[in-house]
Amino acid sequence: MLKTWGKDASVIGMKLEDALPELEGQPFIGILRDIFKTGKTYMATEDSADLVVDGRLQTFYYNFSYKPLKNSAGEVYAIYNTAVNVTDLVAARKEVQEREKKYRDLADSMPQFVWTSDRHGRINYMNDNWYKHMGFDKNEDPNEALRKIIRPDIYPKISKIWEESVRTGKSFEVEYEFADPENSEVYRWFLGRAIPNFDQNGEISEWIGTFTDIDDFKQLQTQKDNFLGIASHELKTPLTSLKLYTQFIETNLSKQGDLKNAEVAKRMNSQIDKLTELVNDLLDVTKIQNGKIQLNESEFDFDQLAEDVIVEQQMTARHKIIFHNNEIGNVTADRHRISQVMSNLISNAIKYSPDADEIIVSTEISGNMVKFSVKDFGIGIPEDKRQKVFEQYYRVSGTKEHTFPGLGLGLYISSEIIKRTGGSIYVHSIEGKGSDFCFEIPKIKI
């Protein structure tokens, strides 16, 4: 107790108000006097006391009790005082509360809807902007309020994705459609994101999430896709005519023995083919965005298709294409679209390994899944960008951009084709050493 007071044994025998003059104006001496009168125990939790310790007045917090000691006549002759210094505990809690208040103030000032949930995925906080925009009462269960405004036909799917994130701890990202608070028949697009917070044991303690209004962006994206679709369709007709004229000119020049100009026409024809491929890619993207891309599935020889694609690619490639073929046999899928994916992976491997001399194509089968992979020895992909390569319009950036032209659509289209076939596409890569792009599809649709 002497150490807590910041005093030495010289205070023993002194009146409390003389030993600790700084208690003047504080309630403790008055409480002690009352106990002598009432004979009742006094207990307090986290009460503050201002004491002069180390030569300066400081505030401390205590859990303490004043217990009256009584003689045989029931008179209080002394008071037994015990105290626990909980200053550090109170200071830590106040710091947490202060940080939480700052966090809440920050969240309330944000234009996005900010929310948190417990470790089980139950939302326990929504910021002020949510209530201002949506018109909900703060006493209403936010989980039930959210269910009311999400488009009913997509709610089960979103719930399933959220449950999976809560179960696995993986970040959550989904595009929602929320009902407009002023017109329940109109829906606006929002992007929902959430990441987990972990405690000191590595367990999820809570989730922090946002809903961001992306409706204007989605409308612009739709307009862009419509424009690309119309433009691509309009470009196909003149390109087809231009290709026919070029082939006609090349043939006539060859017949006339003008081989030099015939070669020029041949190169023109090659460039038209590349332009046609770009136009076709744009058309595929618009079909994918509108859900109109169709797969014409049939049974075909997978080994023969891989062989045909490799022969076609080898005709224009400087690299040697090495083929490790494990006999696959017939598969059921869209032959043209699978051929498109194979060609894209091989041409990319050639493009992104300019200093190498070969690429390796291989096939294998495991159960009902057929795997096709293309390994190159080129520039590789940084770890943080490996999944981005399958995103729409993603391209190599920085100093390499001028070296590797393109619209950044090939892998996105390939990814969508493989997903719609019921398979998966992925990449293993080491920056500076090369990449291994693979896709897997079911051999037989079950």
DAJO-V347784 format. One record per residue. N is the residue number from 0. SS is DSSP state (A for helix, B for strand, O for the rest). D_FIRST is the distance of its C-alpha to the first C-alpha in Angstrom with 1 decimal. Layout:
BEGIN
N&SS&D_FIRST ; N&SS&D_FIRST
END
This chain:
BEGIN
0&O&0.0 ; 1&A&3.8 ; 2&A&5.4 ; 3&A&5.0 ; 4&A&6.2 ; 5&O&8.5 ; 6&O&8.7 ; 7&O&9.6 ; 8&A&10.3 ; 9&A&13.1 ; 10&A&11.3 ; 11&O&11.2 ; 12&O&14.3 ; 13&O&14.6 ; 14&O&15.2 ; 15&A&12.7 ; 16&A&15.5 ; 17&A&16.0 ; 18&A&12.6 ; 19&O&12.3 ; 20&A&16.0 ; 21&A&15.9 ; 22&A&15.1 ; 23&O&18.7 ; 24&O&20.8 ; 25&O&18.1 ; 26&O&18.3 ; 27&A&15.0 ; 28&A&16.1 ; 29&A&19.4 ; 30&A&18.2 ; 31&A&16.5 ; 32&A&19.8 ; 33&A&21.8 ; 34&A&20.2 ; 35&A&21.2 ; 36&A&24.6 ; 37&A&25.0 ; 38&O&23.1 ; 39&O&22.4 ; 40&O&19.3 ; 41&B&18.0 ; 42&B&17.0 ; 43&B&16.8 ; 44&B&17.3 ; 45&B&16.6 ; 46&B&16.0 ; 47&B&15.7 ; 48&B&13.5 ; 49&B&14.6 ; 50&B&12.2 ; 51&B&13.5 ; 52&B&12.3 ; 53&O&14.8 ; 54&O&17.0 ; 55&B&17.7 ; 56&B&16.9 ; 57&B&15.8 ; 58&B&15.7 ; 59&B&13.1 ; 60&B&13.7 ; 61&B&11.8 ; 62&B&13.2 ; 63&B&11.7 ; 64&B&13.3 ; 65&B&13.7 ; 66&B&15.8 ; 67&B&18.0 ; 68&B&18.8 ; 69&B&22.5 ; 70&O&24.9 ; 71&O&28.4 ; 72&O&29.7 ; 73&O&27.4 ; 74&O&25.6 ; 75&B&21.9 ; 76&B&20.5 ; 77&B&16.7 ; 78&B&14.4 ; 79&B&12.2 ; 80&B&9.4 ; 81&B&8.6 ; 82&B&8.0 ; 83&B&9.6 ; 84&B&10.0 ; 85&O&13.9 ; 86&A&14.8 ; 87&A&17.1 ; 88&A&18.8 ; 89&A&19.5 ; 90&A&20.8 ; 91&A&23.0 ; 92&A&24.4 ; 93&A&25.1 ; 94&A&26.9 ; 95&A&28.9 ; 96&A&29.8 ; 97&A&30.8 ; 98&A&33.0 ; 99&A&34.5 ; 100&A&35.3 ; 101&A&37.0 ; 102&A&38.8 ; 103&A&40.0 ; 104&A&41.1 ; 105&A&43.0 ; 106&A&44.6 ; 107&A&45.6 ; 108&A&47.3 ; 109&O&49.4 ; 110&O&53.0 ; 111&O&52.8 ; 112&B&51.5 ; 113&B&48.1 ; 114&B&46.6 ; 115&B&44.1 ; 116&B&44.3 ; 117&B&42.2 ; 118&O&42.9 ; 119&O&45.6 ; 120&O&47.5 ; 121&O&46.8 ; 122&B&46.5 ; 123&B&43.4 ; 124&B&43.7 ; 125&B&46.6 ; 126&O&46.4 ; 127&A&47.9 ; 128&A&51.1 ; 129&A&52.0 ; 130&A&51.8 ; 131&A&53.6 ; 132&A&56.4 ; 133&A&56.8 ; 134&O&56.2 ; 135&O&54.0 ; 136&O&51.4 ; 137&O&47.8 ; 138&O&47.3 ; 139&O&50.1 ; 140&O&49.4 ; 141&A&50.0 ; 142&A&51.4 ; 143&A&54.1 ; 144&A&54.7 ; 145&A&55.3 ; 146&A&57.7 ; 147&A&59.7 ; 148&A&60.6 ; 149&B&61.3 ; 150&O&65.0 ; 151&A&65.5 ; 152&A&67.8 ; 153&A&65.2 ; 154&A&62.1 ; 155&A&62.4 ; 156&A&62.9 ; 157&A&59.9 ; 158&A&57.7 ; 159&A&58.9 ; 160&A&58.0 ; 161&A&54.5 ; 162&A&53.9 ; 163&A&55.0 ; 164&A&52.6 ; 165&A&49.7 ; 166&A&50.8 ; 167&A&51.3 ; 168&O&48.8 ; 169&O&51.7 ; 170&O&51.7 ; 171&B&53.6 ; 172&B&56.5 ; 173&B&59.2 ; 174&B&61.5 ; 175&B&61.4 ; 176&B&63.7 ; 177&B&61.9 ; 178&B&63.8 ; 179&B&64.2 ; 180&O&62.3 ; 181&O&65.3 ; 182&B&67.9 ; 183&B&66.9 ; 184&B&70.2 ; 185&B&69.3 ; 186&B&66.9 ; 187&B&65.1 ; 188&B&63.9 ; 189&B&60.2 ; 190&B&58.6 ; 191&B&55.6 ; 192&B&53.2 ; 193&B&49.9 ; 194&B&47.7 ; 195&B&44.9 ; 196&B&41.2 ; 197&B&39.7 ; 198&O&36.1 ; 199&O&34.5 ; 200&O&36.5 ; 201&O&39.8 ; 202&O&40.3 ; 203&B&41.5 ; 204&B&38.8 ; 205&B&41.1 ; 206&B&44.4 ; 207&B&44.9 ; 208&B&48.5 ; 209&B&50.9 ; 210&B&54.3 ; 211&B&56.5 ; 212&B&59.8 ; 213&O&62.6 ; 214&A&65.5 ; 215&A&67.2 ; 216&A&66.9 ; 217&A&68.4 ; 218&A&71.3 ; 219&A&72.0 ; 220&A&71.9 ; 221&A&74.4 ; 222&A&76.6 ; 223&A&76.4 ; 224&A&77.3 ; 225&A&80.2 ; 226&A&81.4 ; 227&A&81.2 ; 228&A&83.0 ; 229&A&85.9 ; 230&A&86.1 ; 231&A&86.2 ; 232&A&89.0 ; 233&A&91.0 ; 234&A&90.7 ; 235&A&92.0 ; 236&A&95.5 ; 237&A&96.3 ; 238&A&94.6 ; 239&A&96.8 ; 240&A&99.9 ; 241&A&98.8 ; 242&A&98.4 ; 243&A&101.9 ; 244&A&103.5 ; 245&A&101.8 ; 246&A&103.0 ; 247&A&106.5 ; 248&A&106.5 ; 249&A&105.3 ; 250&A&108.0 ; 251&A&110.7 ; 252&A&109.7 ; 253&A&109.7 ; 254&A&113.2 ; 255&O&114.4 ; 256&O&113.1 ; 257&O&110.6 ; 258&A&107.8 ; 259&A&105.7 ; 260&A&105.4 ; 261&A&105.1 ; 262&A&102.0 ; 263&A&100.5 ; 264&A&101.2 ; 265&A&99.5 ; 266&A&96.4 ; 267&A&96.5 ; 268&A&96.7 ; 269&A&93.6 ; 270&A&91.6 ; 271&A&92.7 ; 272&A&91.4 ; 273&A&88.0 ; 274&A&88.0 ; 275&A&89.1 ; 276&A&86.1 ; 277&A&83.7 ; 278&A&85.4 ; 279&A&85.1 ; 280&A&81.4 ; 281&A&80.9 ; 282&A&82.9 ; 283&A&80.8 ; 284&A&77.6 ; 285&A&78.8 ; 286&A&80.0 ; 287&A&76.6 ; 288&A&74.8 ; 289&O&77.1 ; 290&O&77.0 ; 291&O&80.7 ; 292&O&80.9 ; 293&O&83.0 ; 294&O&83.2 ; 295&O&86.6 ; 296&O&85.9 ; 297&B&88.5 ; 298&B&88.8 ; 299&B&89.5 ; 300&B&89.4 ; 301&A&86.1 ; 302&A&87.3 ; 303&A&90.4 ; 304&A&88.4 ; 305&A&86.0 ; 306&A&89.0 ; 307&A&90.8 ; 308&A&87.8 ; 309&A&87.3 ; 310&A&91.0 ; 311&A&90.9 ; 312&A&87.9 ; 313&A&89.3 ; 314&O&92.4 ; 315&O&90.5 ; 316&O&87.6 ; 317&O&87.5 ; 318&O&84.9 ; 319&B&86.1 ; 320&B&84.8 ; 321&B&84.2 ; 322&B&84.3 ; 323&B&82.7 ; 324&O&84.1 ; 325&O&83.2 ; 326&O&85.7 ; 327&O&84.2 ; 328&O&87.2 ; 329&B&87.5 ; 330&B&84.6 ; 331&B&84.5 ; 332&B&83.3 ; 333&O&84.6 ; 334&A&86.6 ; 335&A&86.9 ; 336&A&83.2 ; 337&A&82.1 ; 338&A&84.7 ; 339&A&83.1 ; 340&A&79.6 ; 341&A&81.0 ; 342&A&82.9 ; 343&A&79.8 ; 344&A&77.6 ; 345&A&80.4 ; 346&A&81.2 ; 347&A&77.6 ; 348&A&77.2 ; 349&A&80.2 ; 350&A&79.0 ; 351&O&75.5 ; 352&O&76.7 ; 353&O&79.1 ; 354&O&78.8 ; 355&O&79.3 ; 356&O&82.6 ; 357&B&81.9 ; 358&B&79.9 ; 359&B&79.6 ; 360&B&80.2 ; 361&B&79.5 ; 362&B&79.7 ; 363&B&78.4 ; 364&B&78.0 ; 365&B&75.3 ; 366&O&76.0 ; 367&O&77.1 ; 368&B&75.6 ; 369&B&77.6 ; 370&B&75.9 ; 371&B&77.4 ; 372&B&75.7 ; 373&B&76.6 ; 374&B&74.9 ; 375&O&75.3 ; 376&O&74.3 ; 377&O&73.6 ; 378&O&70.7 ; 379&O&68.3 ; 380&O&65.6 ; 381&O&62.0 ; 382&A&59.6 ; 383&A&58.2 ; 384&A&61.8 ; 385&O&63.3 ; 386&O&63.1 ; 387&A&64.1 ; 388&A&67.6 ; 389&A&68.5 ; 390&O&67.6 ; 391&O&70.4 ; 392&O&71.5 ; 393&O&69.0 ; 394&O&70.6 ; 395&O&69.7 ; 396&O&68.2 ; 397&A&67.9 ; 398&A&70.4 ; 399&A&72.0 ; 400&O&73.0 ; 401&O&76.5 ; 402&O&77.2 ; 403&O&76.6 ; 404&O&78.2 ; 405&O&78.1 ; 406&O&76.7 ; 407&O&73.9 ; 408&O&75.3 ; 409&A&76.7 ; 410&A&73.6 ; 411&A&72.4 ; 412&A&75.8 ; 413&A&75.8 ; 414&A&72.4 ; 415&A&73.5 ; 416&A&76.7 ; 417&A&74.9 ; 418&A&72.4 ; 419&A&75.3 ; 420&A&77.0 ; 421&O&74.0 ; 422&O&72.8 ; 423&B&70.1 ; 424&B&70.3 ; 425&B&67.8 ; 426&B&67.5 ; 427&B&66.1 ; 428&B&66.0 ; 429&B&64.8 ; 430&O&65.0 ; 431&O&67.8 ; 432&O&69.2 ; 433&B&70.6 ; 434&B&70.1 ; 435&B&71.2 ; 436&B&71.9 ; 437&B&72.5 ; 438&B&73.5 ; 439&B&73.8 ; 440&B&76.0 ; 441&B&77.1 ; 442&O&80.5 ; 443&O&81.5 ; 444&O&80.1 ; 445&O&78.7
END
